[in-house]
Amino acid sequence: MAESTQLAPRAGGTGPLLRRREVEREVGLSRTSIYDYMKAGRFPRPIEIAPHSVRWIASEIEAWKAERMGIRR
């Protein structure tokens, strides 16, 4: 399976919202790596819930992890 170069935003994502540190623990990446992947379009973007406060949709993080596992196979 070819690695995707761009993640399309998922409309209607539901579920818990994760803080950056929770995302770091979930995916095993550093803050820098997460933002580098986002810049390259290879990681879900967070949603702004307040000025200077963002959260990631848990279902999008789970989908990203599942995609990465599929690429491995």
C-alpha positions in Angstrom: 0.0 0.0 0.0 1.4 3.4 -1.0 1.9 5.9 1.8 -0.5 8.8 1.5 1.0 12.3 1.3 -2.1 14.3 2.4 -4.6 13.5 5.0 -8.1 14.9 4.2 -9.9 16.5 7.1 -12.6 14.2 8.4 -15.9 16.0 8.6 -18.0 15.2 11.6 -15.3 13.6 13.7 -16.7 12.6 17.0 -15.4 11.4 20.4 -13.1 12.7 23.0 -10.8 15.6 22.4 -7.1 15.0 23.2 -4.5 17.4 24.5 -1.1 17.5 22.8 0.6 15.5 25.5 -2.1 12.8 25.2 -1.5 12.7 21.5 2.2 12.4 22.0 1.7 9.4 24.3 -0.9 7.8 22.0 1.3 7.9 18.9 4.8 7.9 20.4 5.9 11.0 18.6 7.4 14.2 20.0 5.8 17.6 19.7 8.2 18.6 17.0 7.5 15.4 15.0 3.8 15.9 15.3 4.0 19.5 14.0 6.4 18.5 11.2 4.0 15.7 10.1 1.1 18.2 10.2 3.0 20.7 8.1 3.6 17.9 5.5 -0.1 17.0 5.6 0.6 13.6 7.1 -1.0 14.0 10.5 -4.5 15.1 11.6 -4.7 18.8 12.4 -6.2 19.9 15.7 -9.3 22.0 16.2 -9.1 25.3 18.0 -11.4 25.2 21.0 -10.4 28.6 22.4 -7.7 31.2 21.7 -4.3 29.5 22.1 -6.0 26.2 22.9 -6.3 23.2 20.5 -7.4 19.6 20.8 -7.2 16.6 18.5 -10.2 14.5 17.8 -9.5 11.0 19.2 -11.2 9.2 16.3 -8.8 11.0 13.8 -5.8 9.9 15.9 -7.1 6.3 16.0 -7.6 6.4 12.2 -4.1 7.7 11.7 -2.6 4.9 13.8 -4.7 2.3 11.9 -3.4 3.8 8.6 0.2 3.6 9.8 -0.3 -0.1 10.8 -1.8 -0.8 7.3 1.3 0.8 5.6 3.5 -1.5 7.7 1.8 -4.6 6.3 
